[in-house]
Amino acid sequence: MKRKYYKYFIMAALVAVAAFTGCKDDSDTVKGSITLLTPDDNSSYNLSDLLQQDGTITFSWSPVPGMNYSILFSPTEEGLASTTAVVYAKNSASFDLTSIAADNLIAQNTNTQPDQSINLYWTIKSGDGVTSQIRKISFKRLTEKELEAPKLELQDSTNTNIVFDANPSEAKTIDIVSNVAWNVTVTPDSPWLTVVPTSASGNGSITLTAAPNDGAARSATVILSGQGVDDITINVSQQRNISVIEGNPLFNPVYFNNFEKGLRDATIVGSGTLENTGGNFGTVFQNVGGVQRTNYLLLPDDVLSHSTETKALSIGVWVNATNAGASPDYMWSPLFMAYGAPPSNNTNTWPMLGCEYRGVVQVNCAGWCDFTDAQNVNGVNTLYHDNTDWLADHNWHYYTATFTETTAKVYFDGVLVNAWNVNGTSDGSVISGLFSNGADLKYICLGGNQAWNWGDPDPGFAFDDIAIYNTELSVEQIKAIVASKNISNPIYFNDFEKGLGDATIVGSGTLENAGGNFGTVFQNVGGVQRANYLLLPGDVLSHSVDTKALTIAFWVNAANAGASPDYMWSPIFMAYGAPPSNNTNTWPMLGCEYRGVVQVNCAGWCDFTDAQNVNGVNTLYHNNMDWLADHNWHYYTATFTETTAKVYFDGVLANAWNVSGTGDGNVISGLFSNGADLKYICLGGNQAWNWGDPDPGFAFDDVAIYNTELSADQVKALIQQKK
């Protein structure tokens, strides 16, 4: 039969307390020695030698006045600690120490429940017979939890590295398994990181909350500690800020800088400057060319360290060579270079990533690849310089390089110009070091610092919107980035985040919080005619006189509008010269119907008939083709030029018309020449003429009017920005 041992905890003693069990040879007791320690002569006496058959001990000694004498019990059973009781001597009179049969007492209490006490009495009598004292030492049986070894662990051991986004949407909770009291400290002092609670006992959890990050990446260490256990270290980091105010970059880059708030965490090396170019590009970095390894922009040293898990990398940047001379001045120049350290003695070495202006790349980082002609999917590397200089027109162009473990690609303006396939393992075919060892590439240069000791100059290019992604961008994504940069600012925009602005609710609509990316939206009320809609400012259609183009766009949701039969003929955007009179509207008029058709009657008219549709028939999107039936958000766009009109749902062309632009039934141009006549502009209701179609109960967001014709790619870019 396996021996069962019990451990007891002392509750009170003469001066100091600990634990004790009896010493008699009994199967239900714990063996050990009892020792009297006398500090006056540093001697000790083994009281176990005096143990009587009945389990009692009697011992006398003459103390030194003012001394403490310790009675030490040392158990021989594994897992039990030595424990002590203390006697204080007031004078030199000798003491007689007598105990009752401790082991018998414990044996009689083997059924004692946890936390119930048993008592052991000691008689301590002075030798002069004047003082007689009886002291009780109380013990309790420990609970199973108290008998456990001290423990402090994370329930999920992988929670030792916590990463917050720059704008975290939620806190992170870590569950703790423990049987001891524990404390939390954060080092260094990090006001941006809140951890609660800072102390607790037993099982529990801590919640980490990060404040939004307006600057560079940052980190802190959270340490959990407790008595008798090893500390637990949790590494916490927060990504650098990529603010929508700074350009709303698409597809979540790990680094982005458009220079609208200055250099931020980039550094100019040499003679480059920030310049305001106006238009869609605004502030850009203008480098100075003609020298070697002297002029470039140094990016933060961690921007290539984020591809360990994704095993993919994309580098994108707008480039302009207006101030760079002609192609011979920069035909071999570097565009984007990264190394482990700055150049030494005007020479660079590996690790290295090189992206050359002329459309080729090179990798030497925990493996190497020169991307040779043989590895090019076309059997030869095309070099873009001299008569194929892609920057020769001095316009802005978008450069992109993408890398995976077995591929590399270079794009100009979203057009693939070179592509390579490699096996990923043999010498001259390894790209993966960019991902496993990307953190080694700490000296990251935009616009200069050529590799090795090659004599190619830093180019005098201008740069904007430098972006690093830990994914491989697709050609569609690159085209969306290009398209989004070329979208002109809307001449009217309202996302309702600051209220109605200069719009007015007619009837019963309200502003509601839809949450997520949509936030505050305009929720219309359906079921009546010409009664409920949002009235926009009277001049928003008056800005196309010179551009002779118009785009109307907004997000729509039919979750509260019923089913398609409730709104299948309803208007979605209507404009007139005046409010309805006697529940009737008249011309001038621009009408955009929910079902995907349009109508113009403004200094000329066009009904956009089946015959004018490029497909020979107008497709009507209602009933089983209801594009809002899923009750999700969808993006409506209508574009007009003097000879075309198009309607898109979520960036997909739904209907398109070509007209001559002259003659009855073919005139759109009045929208531009006389757009100012359309002063009563309605979102979500107010059907034309006296037709009996109800105002729809749609919700709307991000209402935008452009005096340009947006392309399909630009519409898709706007959708991606919202997502």
VMD Tcl script that draws the C-alpha trace (Angstrom):
set ca {
  {0.00 0.00 0.00}
  {1.43 3.35 -1.02}
  {2.30 5.49 1.99}
  {0.17 8.59 2.26}
  {1.86 11.66 3.68}
  {0.29 14.78 5.13}
  {1.86 18.16 5.38}
  {0.78 20.64 8.04}
  {1.16 24.38 8.30}
  {1.85 26.08 11.63}
  {-0.60 28.87 12.51}
  {0.87 30.33 15.71}
  {3.87 29.73 17.94}
  {5.80 31.33 20.73}
  {7.64 33.81 18.54}
  {8.08 32.52 14.96}
  {6.08 29.72 13.33}
  {6.50 27.01 10.72}
  {5.38 23.38 10.28}
  {5.70 20.21 12.36}
  {4.83 16.54 12.32}
  {5.47 13.76 14.82}
  {8.53 11.53 14.75}
  {7.35 8.15 16.05}
  {7.76 5.22 13.69}
  {4.21 5.00 12.43}
  {2.92 4.42 8.90}
  {0.72 7.52 9.06}
  {3.42 9.92 10.24}
  {6.45 11.62 8.81}
  {9.90 10.79 10.15}
  {12.53 13.36 10.94}
  {14.86 14.81 13.57}
  {14.18 17.43 16.23}
  {17.07 19.73 17.18}
  {17.55 22.41 19.82}
  {19.76 25.18 18.49}
  {21.60 27.24 21.16}
  {23.03 30.44 19.65}
  {25.08 31.26 22.77}
  {27.59 28.45 22.18}
  {26.68 27.57 18.55}
  {25.94 24.03 19.71}
  {23.00 21.86 18.84}
  {21.37 18.86 20.47}
  {19.53 16.15 18.64}
  {16.34 15.83 20.67}
  {15.32 12.83 18.61}
  {17.73 10.78 20.73}
  {15.48 11.52 23.69}
  {12.31 10.39 21.95}
  {10.36 8.16 24.32}
  {8.26 5.13 23.44}
  {5.12 7.16 24.00}
  {6.30 9.78 21.52}
  {7.19 12.38 24.14}
  {10.40 14.37 24.44}
  {11.75 15.81 27.66}
  {14.83 18.03 27.70}
  {16.27 20.61 30.06}
  {18.80 23.35 29.40}
  {20.05 26.52 31.05}
  {19.56 29.48 28.72}
  {21.42 32.75 28.40}
  {19.08 35.61 29.27}
  {17.70 37.48 26.27}
  {18.49 34.68 23.84}
  {16.12 32.99 21.39}
  {16.31 29.19 21.25}
  {15.07 27.43 18.15}
  {13.43 24.03 18.11}
  {13.94 22.71 14.58}
  {12.08 19.82 13.02}
  {13.79 18.42 9.90}
  {11.62 15.88 8.05}
  {13.34 13.18 6.06}
  {10.45 12.73 3.64}
  {11.00 14.35 0.23}
  {9.00 17.48 -0.43}
  {8.63 18.67 3.19}
  {10.48 21.71 4.46}
  {12.31 22.08 7.78}
  {10.29 24.10 10.28}
  {11.05 25.97 13.46}
  {9.48 27.13 16.75}
  {11.31 29.65 18.96}
  {11.57 30.03 22.77}
  {12.72 33.32 24.30}
  {14.68 33.14 27.58}
  {13.90 35.96 30.02}
  {16.51 34.87 32.54}
  {19.09 32.19 33.23}
  {16.75 29.74 34.89}
  {16.79 26.37 33.18}
  {13.94 25.19 30.96}
  {12.21 21.85 30.82}
  {10.75 21.11 27.39}
  {8.04 18.47 27.27}
  {5.75 17.46 24.40}
  {2.83 15.10 24.14}
  {2.80 12.26 21.63}
  {2.68 14.41 18.48}
  {2.62 11.56 16.01}
  {-0.27 9.85 17.78}
  {-2.20 13.11 17.74}
  {-1.64 13.52 14.00}
  {-2.50 9.88 13.35}
  {-5.80 10.41 15.11}
  {-6.62 13.32 12.78}
  {-5.92 11.72 9.43}
  {-9.48 12.44 8.32}
  {-9.22 16.12 9.07}
  {-10.56 18.17 6.16}
  {-8.39 20.81 4.47}
  {-8.20 24.06 6.46}
  {-9.35 22.34 9.72}
  {-6.82 22.75 12.54}
  {-5.28 20.24 14.93}
  {-3.27 21.30 17.98}
  {0.02 20.26 19.50}
  {0.69 21.34 23.10}
  {4.13 22.06 24.49}
  {4.82 22.56 28.20}
  {7.72 24.89 28.88}
  {8.58 25.28 32.54}
  {11.36 27.36 34.05}
  {13.83 25.54 36.22}
  {13.20 27.66 39.31}
  {9.61 26.49 39.38}
  {8.33 30.06 39.52}
  {7.09 30.34 35.91}
  {4.99 27.68 34.23}
  {3.72 28.25 30.66}
  {1.70 26.12 28.27}
  {1.85 27.09 24.61}
  {-0.33 25.73 21.84}
  {1.00 25.37 18.29}
  {-1.81 24.95 15.74}
  {-1.53 23.09 12.46}
  {-3.86 22.61 9.51}
  {-3.84 20.12 6.72}
  {-2.93 21.81 3.40}
  {-5.34 21.71 0.45}
  {-4.36 19.93 -2.74}
  {-3.83 23.35 -4.31}
  {-1.49 24.38 -1.50}
  {0.43 21.15 -1.87}
  {1.15 21.94 -5.57}
  {4.51 23.29 -6.61}
  {4.42 27.06 -7.31}
  {3.19 27.68 -10.87}
  {2.88 30.70 -13.18}
  {2.19 29.95 -16.85}
  {0.42 31.36 -19.90}
  {-2.53 29.24 -20.94}
  {-1.43 29.74 -24.55}
  {2.36 29.60 -24.59}
  {2.45 31.30 -28.02}
  {1.19 34.57 -26.52}
  {4.72 35.78 -25.79}
  {4.78 38.03 -28.88}
  {1.91 40.49 -29.24}
  {1.67 42.82 -32.26}
  {-0.78 45.74 -32.42}
  {-1.77 47.61 -35.58}
  {-1.12 51.35 -35.67}
  {-4.84 51.89 -35.10}
  {-5.84 48.87 -33.00}
  {-9.53 47.97 -33.10}
  {-9.51 45.86 -29.94}
  {-7.52 44.98 -26.83}
  {-5.69 41.67 -26.45}
  {-6.35 39.35 -23.49}
  {-3.86 36.78 -22.20}
  {-5.06 34.01 -19.86}
  {-2.83 33.03 -16.93}
  {-2.66 29.73 -15.05}
  {-1.18 30.14 -11.56}
  {-1.36 29.07 -7.93}
  {0.67 31.99 -6.58}
  {0.27 35.73 -6.30}
  {1.71 37.52 -9.33}
  {2.61 41.03 -10.47}
  {2.92 42.77 -13.83}
  {5.54 45.32 -14.83}
  {6.09 47.08 -18.17}
  {9.55 48.11 -19.31}
  {10.55 50.59 -20.45}
  {7.84 52.91 -19.15}
  {5.36 52.95 -22.06}
  {2.37 55.30 -21.65}
  {0.97 54.03 -24.96}
  {0.48 50.52 -23.51}
  {-2.00 49.81 -20.71}
  {-2.00 46.46 -18.86}
  {-4.70 45.55 -16.33}
  {-4.65 44.23 -13.70}
  {-1.12 44.86 -12.48}
  {-1.39 42.22 -9.77}
  {-3.58 39.25 -8.88}
  {-3.46 35.77 -7.36}
  {-4.18 32.38 -8.87}
  {-5.73 31.88 -12.29}
  {-6.69 35.03 -14.14}
  {-5.97 37.14 -17.19}
  {-4.36 40.40 -18.22}
  {-5.70 42.75 -20.89}
  {-3.33 44.76 -23.04}
  {-4.58 47.93 -24.72}
  {-2.51 50.03 -27.14}
  {-3.22 53.66 -27.96}
  {-3.29 54.69 -31.65}
  {0.21 55.19 -33.01}
  {0.90 58.51 -34.73}
  {4.57 57.83 -35.43}
  {7.22 55.17 -35.82}
  {6.98 51.55 -34.72}
  {7.40 51.04 -30.96}
  {7.81 48.19 -28.50}
  {7.70 47.30 -24.81}
  {8.23 44.27 -22.58}
  {5.58 42.97 -20.17}
  {6.99 40.88 -17.30}
  {4.89 38.60 -15.07}
  {6.56 37.58 -11.81}
  {5.62 35.63 -8.70}
  {7.29 34.09 -5.66}
  {9.04 30.82 -6.34}
  {8.45 30.87 -10.10}
  {10.36 32.00 -13.16}
  {9.42 35.33 -14.72}
  {7.41 35.30 -17.95}
  {8.38 37.81 -20.64}
  {5.85 39.03 -23.21}
  {7.19 41.13 -26.09}
  {4.71 43.75 -27.29}
  {5.14 45.83 -30.44}
  {3.01 48.26 -32.41}
  {3.31 48.91 -36.11}
  {4.12 52.32 -37.52}
  {1.29 54.63 -38.46}
  {-0.14 54.71 -41.96}
  {-2.84 57.37 -41.70}
  {-5.71 57.72 -44.13}
  {-5.04 61.45 -43.93}
  {-1.66 60.75 -45.49}
  {-3.00 59.28 -48.70}
  {-5.13 56.26 -47.76}
  {-2.75 53.73 -49.34}
  {-4.33 50.63 -50.82}
  {-3.73 47.01 -49.81}
  {-2.22 47.65 -46.36}
  {1.49 48.35 -46.87}
  {3.82 47.74 -43.94}
  {5.47 51.07 -44.75}
  {4.14 54.12 -46.59}
  {5.29 57.70 -46.98}
  {3.81 60.33 -49.29}
  {5.76 63.19 -47.65}
  {2.64 65.27 -47.02}
  {3.66 65.48 -43.36}
  {7.33 65.86 -44.13}
  {10.01 63.19 -44.02}
  {8.54 61.56 -40.92}
  {10.82 58.57 -40.22}
  {12.90 58.87 -43.40}
  {16.23 60.71 -43.61}
  {17.77 62.62 -46.50}
  {21.37 61.60 -47.17}
  {23.18 64.25 -49.20}
  {21.47 67.03 -51.12}
  {17.90 65.93 -51.82}
  {14.93 68.09 -50.78}
  {11.18 67.93 -50.29}
  {9.37 69.90 -53.00}
  {5.71 70.80 -53.55}
  {4.72 69.80 -57.08}
  {1.00 70.49 -56.64}
  {-1.83 68.44 -58.09}
  {-2.33 64.84 -57.02}
  {1.30 64.42 -56.05}
  {1.73 67.36 -53.71}
  {4.93 67.11 -51.68}
  {7.57 64.78 -53.13}
  {11.19 63.85 -52.48}
  {13.44 65.38 -55.15}
  {16.86 63.76 -55.30}
  {20.02 65.30 -56.75}
  {21.93 63.25 -59.34}
  {25.39 63.05 -60.85}
  {27.44 61.65 -57.94}
  {27.91 58.15 -56.52}
  {26.62 56.84 -53.17}
  {26.04 60.39 -51.95}
  {22.42 61.45 -52.49}
  {19.42 59.32 -51.62}
  {16.58 58.91 -49.11}
  {17.24 56.55 -46.20}
  {14.13 54.64 -45.08}
  {13.56 53.18 -41.58}
  {15.72 50.12 -41.03}
  {12.87 47.69 -40.32}
  {10.74 48.11 -43.44}
  {12.03 44.92 -45.09}
  {11.64 42.77 -41.96}
  {7.94 41.90 -42.23}
  {7.93 39.03 -44.75}
  {9.12 36.16 -42.55}
  {5.72 34.46 -42.56}
  {4.22 35.77 -45.81}
  {7.35 34.95 -47.86}
  {6.51 37.72 -50.27}
  {7.55 41.34 -50.84}
  {6.43 44.22 -53.06}
  {8.06 47.62 -53.48}
  {6.07 50.40 -55.14}
  {6.92 54.06 -55.79}
  {6.02 56.89 -58.16}
  {9.02 58.22 -60.13}
  {9.59 61.33 -62.27}
  {12.78 62.15 -64.23}
  {12.03 65.79 -65.12}
  {15.10 67.04 -63.24}
  {17.32 64.03 -63.93}
  {18.64 64.88 -67.40}
  {18.42 62.37 -70.25}
  {18.65 58.58 -70.23}
  {22.46 58.45 -70.55}
  {22.68 60.40 -67.28}
  {20.95 57.62 -65.31}
  {20.73 54.57 -67.57}
  {22.56 52.29 -65.08}
  {21.42 54.04 -61.93}
  {19.88 52.31 -58.89}
  {16.28 53.02 -58.03}
  {15.90 51.16 -54.71}
  {18.82 49.56 -52.84}
  {19.13 47.84 -49.45}
  {22.22 46.64 -47.52}
  {23.27 45.54 -44.07}
  {25.26 48.73 -43.45}
  {26.23 52.09 -45.03}
  {28.88 52.11 -47.75}
  {32.47 51.88 -46.53}
  {35.25 53.50 -48.56}
  {32.64 54.21 -51.24}
  {31.88 50.49 -51.56}
  {28.86 48.38 -50.60}
  {28.74 44.68 -49.90}
  {26.19 41.97 -49.18}
  {23.55 41.38 -47.88}
  {21.97 43.33 -50.70}
  {18.73 43.88 -52.60}
  {19.01 45.93 -55.77}
  {16.31 47.34 -58.03}
  {17.74 49.15 -61.06}
  {15.96 51.91 -62.97}
  {16.35 49.95 -66.24}
  {14.01 47.17 -65.05}
  {16.28 44.47 -63.61}
  {16.82 43.29 -60.01}
  {19.40 41.42 -57.93}
  {19.32 39.63 -54.54}
  {22.22 38.60 -52.31}
  {20.78 37.92 -48.85}
  {21.19 34.46 -47.26}
  {21.47 33.15 -50.79}
  {21.72 34.94 -54.11}
  {20.07 35.39 -57.48}
  {21.20 37.59 -60.40}
  {17.98 37.09 -62.41}
  {19.74 36.20 -65.63}
  {18.48 36.07 -69.19}
  {18.05 32.31 -68.82}
  {15.78 32.80 -65.80}
  {13.61 35.40 -67.56}
  {10.29 33.96 -68.73}
  {10.98 35.49 -72.16}
  {14.51 34.12 -72.36}
  {16.10 37.57 -72.23}
  {16.11 40.55 -69.88}
  {14.64 43.66 -71.51}
  {16.67 46.73 -70.51}
  {14.67 49.94 -70.46}
  {17.01 52.84 -71.25}
  {17.93 55.10 -74.17}
  {15.18 54.67 -76.78}
  {13.11 52.54 -74.35}
  {13.53 54.93 -71.41}
  {10.22 54.65 -69.53}
  {10.77 58.02 -67.81}
  {11.76 60.02 -70.90}
  {8.40 61.83 -71.21}
  {9.01 63.49 -67.80}
  {5.60 62.42 -66.54}
  {4.99 60.52 -63.33}
  {5.21 56.72 -63.63}
  {4.64 53.94 -61.11}
  {7.43 51.43 -60.50}
  {6.68 48.07 -58.83}
  {8.93 45.11 -58.01}
  {7.47 41.94 -56.49}
  {9.27 38.90 -55.03}
  {8.23 35.43 -53.89}
  {10.45 32.42 -53.15}
  {10.51 31.41 -56.81}
  {9.49 34.52 -58.80}
  {10.38 38.16 -59.33}
  {8.52 40.70 -61.48}
  {8.97 44.33 -62.44}
  {6.10 46.55 -63.61}
  {5.98 50.06 -65.08}
  {2.53 51.66 -64.61}
  {1.00 48.23 -63.97}
  {2.44 46.71 -67.16}
  {4.74 43.70 -66.69}
  {8.16 44.48 -68.20}
  {10.36 41.65 -66.83}
  {9.57 38.42 -65.00}
  {11.77 35.59 -63.73}
  {11.12 32.06 -62.47}
  {13.77 30.25 -60.36}
  {13.89 26.95 -58.47}
  {14.48 28.72 -55.16}
  {17.19 26.36 -53.87}
  {20.36 26.15 -55.96}
  {23.16 28.72 -56.18}
  {22.05 31.69 -58.23}
  {18.38 30.81 -57.69}
  {17.67 31.78 -54.03}
  {15.27 34.63 -53.24}
  {13.93 33.37 -49.89}
  {16.66 35.10 -47.87}
  {14.75 38.33 -48.48}
  {12.06 36.91 -46.21}
  {13.95 34.81 -43.66}
  {16.71 37.42 -43.29}
  {15.00 40.60 -44.42}
  {15.73 42.16 -41.03}
  {19.44 42.07 -41.97}
  {18.76 44.64 -44.69}
  {18.89 47.68 -42.44}
  {20.37 50.36 -44.71}
  {17.53 50.96 -47.16}
  {17.96 53.58 -49.86}
  {15.50 55.16 -52.27}
  {17.09 56.78 -55.31}
  {20.78 55.97 -55.06}
  {23.73 54.16 -53.44}
  {24.64 51.69 -56.18}
  {25.91 48.20 -55.30}
  {29.52 47.08 -54.77}
  {31.95 49.66 -56.20}
  {30.15 50.10 -59.49}
  {30.45 53.60 -60.89}
  {26.77 54.35 -61.54}
  {25.46 57.72 -60.27}
  {22.62 58.45 -57.91}
  {19.76 59.59 -60.19}
  {18.09 62.99 -59.90}
  {14.61 61.49 -59.83}
  {11.62 62.72 -57.87}
  {9.72 60.14 -55.78}
  {6.30 59.93 -54.16}
  {4.17 57.39 -52.29}
  {6.95 54.94 -51.42}
  {5.24 51.76 -50.21}
  {6.54 48.40 -48.94}
  {4.17 45.42 -48.80}
  {4.72 41.98 -47.25}
  {2.59 40.48 -50.00}
  {2.96 40.01 -53.75}
  {0.80 42.63 -55.42}
  {-1.16 41.38 -58.41}
  {-1.32 43.29 -61.66}
  {-4.92 44.21 -60.82}
  {-3.86 45.64 -57.49}
  {-1.05 47.64 -59.06}
  {-3.44 49.08 -61.64}
  {-5.81 50.04 -58.84}
  {-2.97 51.91 -57.09}
  {-2.13 53.71 -60.33}
  {-5.78 54.53 -60.94}
  {-6.33 55.83 -57.41}
  {-3.44 58.29 -57.74}
  {-4.95 59.72 -60.89}
  {-8.40 60.27 -59.41}
  {-9.08 63.97 -59.21}
  {-10.56 65.32 -56.01}
  {-14.37 65.32 -56.04}
  {-15.95 68.74 -56.30}
  {-18.46 67.53 -53.70}
  {-18.11 64.83 -51.05}
  {-20.10 63.92 -47.94}
  {-19.48 60.91 -45.69}
  {-21.74 62.26 -42.88}
  {-19.07 61.72 -40.23}
  {-19.45 65.38 -39.19}
  {-23.21 65.43 -39.64}
  {-25.21 66.51 -42.67}
  {-22.78 69.26 -43.61}
  {-24.42 71.36 -46.31}
  {-27.02 68.71 -47.17}
  {-30.64 68.82 -45.97}
  {-32.99 65.98 -45.08}
  {-36.37 66.30 -46.77}
  {-39.01 64.20 -45.02}
  {-38.28 61.42 -42.55}
  {-34.73 60.22 -43.22}
  {-32.13 60.16 -40.43}
  {-28.40 59.86 -39.85}
  {-27.55 56.46 -38.37}
  {-24.36 54.79 -37.17}
  {-23.76 51.73 -39.37}
  {-20.43 50.91 -37.72}
  {-17.34 49.48 -39.36}
  {-15.88 51.29 -42.37}
  {-19.13 53.09 -43.04}
  {-19.72 54.81 -39.72}
  {-22.44 57.44 -39.99}
  {-24.75 57.08 -43.00}
  {-27.94 58.66 -44.33}
  {-30.86 56.24 -43.87}
  {-33.83 57.16 -46.00}
  {-37.45 56.11 -45.37}
  {-39.29 54.45 -48.27}
  {-42.87 53.79 -49.33}
  {-44.06 57.30 -50.27}
  {-43.59 59.48 -53.37}
  {-41.47 62.66 -53.58}
  {-41.49 62.99 -49.79}
  {-38.26 61.49 -48.38}
  {-34.75 62.15 -49.75}
  {-31.53 64.03 -49.09}
  {-31.21 67.44 -50.74}
  {-27.64 68.27 -51.84}
  {-26.24 71.81 -52.29}
  {-27.64 73.57 -55.37}
  {-24.30 74.03 -57.15}
  {-22.76 70.55 -57.14}
  {-23.60 69.89 -60.82}
  {-22.28 73.25 -62.04}
  {-18.56 72.43 -62.34}
  {-18.32 70.56 -65.66}
  {-18.49 73.49 -68.10}
  {-14.82 73.13 -69.04}
  {-14.21 69.43 -68.41}
  {-17.39 68.32 -70.20}
  {-17.58 65.24 -68.01}
  {-19.44 64.18 -64.88}
  {-19.33 61.26 -62.43}
  {-21.84 60.56 -59.66}
  {-20.88 57.90 -57.10}
  {-22.01 56.66 -53.68}
  {-22.45 53.56 -51.52}
  {-25.96 52.05 -51.22}
  {-27.54 49.49 -48.90}
  {-31.11 48.14 -49.10}
  {-31.23 46.31 -45.74}
  {-34.16 48.49 -44.56}
  {-35.84 48.92 -47.95}
  {-37.87 45.73 -48.21}
  {-37.64 43.51 -51.28}
  {-37.07 44.38 -54.95}
  {-40.81 44.89 -55.75}
  {-40.82 47.66 -53.10}
  {-38.26 49.76 -55.00}
  {-37.83 48.19 -58.47}
  {-38.71 51.43 -60.33}
  {-37.42 53.86 -57.70}
  {-35.07 56.78 -58.38}
  {-31.63 56.74 -56.76}
  {-30.29 60.19 -57.80}
  {-32.44 62.94 -59.33}
  {-31.79 66.60 -60.21}
  {-34.22 69.32 -61.33}
  {-34.45 73.07 -61.70}
  {-36.91 73.38 -58.79}
  {-38.76 71.37 -56.11}
  {-41.79 69.29 -57.16}
  {-45.02 71.26 -57.66}
  {-48.36 69.56 -57.03}
  {-46.43 66.31 -56.61}
  {-45.01 66.65 -60.14}
  {-41.53 67.39 -61.49}
  {-40.54 68.81 -64.85}
  {-37.38 69.56 -66.83}
  {-34.48 70.38 -66.71}
  {-33.82 66.93 -65.30}
  {-31.12 64.32 -64.71}
  {-32.39 60.94 -63.57}
  {-30.49 57.89 -62.33}
  {-32.73 54.91 -61.59}
  {-31.90 52.15 -59.11}
  {-32.38 49.51 -61.84}
  {-29.37 50.74 -63.85}
  {-30.76 53.17 -66.44}
  {-30.41 56.95 -66.77}
  {-32.15 59.89 -68.47}
  {-31.10 63.46 -69.35}
  {-33.30 66.44 -70.26}
  {-31.17 69.57 -69.83}
  {-30.61 71.88 -72.81}
  {-31.22 68.83 -74.98}
  {-32.34 65.34 -74.12}
  {-31.43 61.67 -74.25}
  {-33.45 58.68 -73.05}
  {-30.58 56.18 -73.46}
  {-32.62 53.65 -75.37}
  {-31.98 50.00 -76.14}
  {-30.71 51.02 -79.57}
  {-28.12 53.33 -78.00}
  {-26.88 50.65 -75.57}
  {-23.56 49.12 -76.68}
  {-25.15 45.68 -76.17}
  {-28.30 46.52 -78.13}
  {-30.53 46.28 -75.07}
  {-30.80 47.92 -71.67}
  {-30.33 45.42 -68.86}
  {-32.76 46.15 -66.01}
  {-31.42 45.11 -62.61}
  {-34.43 44.25 -60.45}
  {-36.32 41.19 -59.17}
  {-34.02 38.20 -59.75}
  {-31.24 40.59 -60.87}
  {-31.62 42.93 -57.89}
  {-28.03 44.09 -57.18}
  {-28.98 45.13 -53.63}
  {-30.87 41.99 -52.62}
  {-28.09 40.63 -50.39}
  {-28.45 43.69 -48.11}
  {-24.71 44.36 -48.24}
  {-23.13 47.69 -49.19}
  {-22.63 48.24 -52.93}
  {-21.03 51.07 -54.90}
  {-23.10 52.85 -57.54}
  {-21.38 54.95 -60.23}
  {-22.79 56.84 -63.22}
  {-20.48 58.64 -65.67}
  {-21.31 61.05 -68.50}
  {-19.37 62.62 -71.37}
  {-20.75 64.43 -74.41}
  {-21.23 61.12 -76.28}
  {-21.25 58.38 -73.61}
  {-22.95 57.32 -70.42}
  {-22.08 54.36 -68.21}
  {-23.46 52.79 -65.05}
  {-21.32 50.59 -62.78}
  {-22.27 48.42 -59.81}
  {-19.23 47.73 -57.61}
  {-16.91 48.77 -60.43}
  {-18.48 46.34 -62.92}
  {-20.03 47.88 -66.01}
  {-23.80 47.28 -65.91}
  {-24.99 49.41 -68.85}
  {-23.20 51.63 -71.39}
  {-24.48 53.88 -74.16}
  {-22.88 55.67 -77.12}
  {-24.70 58.61 -78.75}
  {-23.88 61.10 -81.47}
  {-24.10 64.07 -79.15}
  {-26.29 66.06 -81.53}
  {-29.93 65.92 -82.57}
  {-33.02 65.06 -80.58}
  {-32.61 62.10 -78.27}
  {-28.79 62.22 -78.48}
  {-27.76 65.27 -76.43}
  {-25.90 64.88 -73.12}
  {-23.77 68.04 -73.28}
  {-26.45 70.18 -71.62}
  {-25.41 68.56 -68.35}
  {-22.11 70.45 -68.71}
  {-23.07 73.70 -70.38}
  {-26.22 74.12 -68.27}
  {-25.46 72.02 -65.21}
  {-25.94 75.08 -63.03}
  {-29.64 74.99 -63.94}
  {-29.98 71.72 -62.04}
  {-30.35 73.27 -58.59}
  {-32.70 70.86 -56.81}
  {-30.51 67.79 -56.40}
  {-31.93 64.75 -54.62}
  {-30.27 61.59 -53.31}
  {-32.62 58.65 -52.79}
  {-35.98 59.85 -54.03}
  {-38.20 62.39 -55.86}
  {-39.09 60.50 -59.05}
  {-39.44 62.34 -62.37}
  {-42.58 63.83 -63.86}
  {-45.70 62.45 -62.12}
  {-44.61 58.82 -62.22}
  {-45.88 56.83 -59.26}
  {-42.59 55.26 -58.10}
  {-41.82 55.51 -54.35}
  {-38.78 56.98 -52.65}
  {-36.65 53.97 -51.67}
  {-35.66 53.17 -48.07}
  {-31.99 52.88 -48.94}
  {-29.00 53.87 -46.81}
  {-26.27 55.99 -48.44}
  {-22.66 56.86 -47.70}
  {-19.72 58.71 -49.32}
  {-21.71 60.76 -51.82}
  {-19.24 62.14 -54.38}
  {-19.57 64.31 -57.50}
  {-16.62 64.58 -59.92}
  {-16.25 66.88 -62.92}
  {-14.32 64.10 -64.70}
  {-15.21 60.70 -66.10}
  {-13.87 58.05 -63.74}
  {-12.52 54.91 -65.41}
  {-13.45 51.40 -64.30}
  {-10.02 51.05 -62.63}
  {-10.53 54.30 -60.76}
  {-13.96 53.18 -59.57}
  {-12.43 49.92 -58.35}
  {-9.71 51.89 -56.58}
  {-12.34 53.90 -54.70}
  {-14.02 50.66 -53.65}
  {-10.71 49.26 -52.44}
  {-10.00 52.43 -50.46}
  {-13.28 52.00 -48.61}
  {-12.46 48.39 -47.81}
}
mol new
graphics top color blue
foreach p $ca { graphics top sphere $p radius 0.5 }
foreach p [lrange $ca 0 end-1] q [lrange $ca 1 end] { graphics top cylinder $p $q radius 0.2 }
display resetview
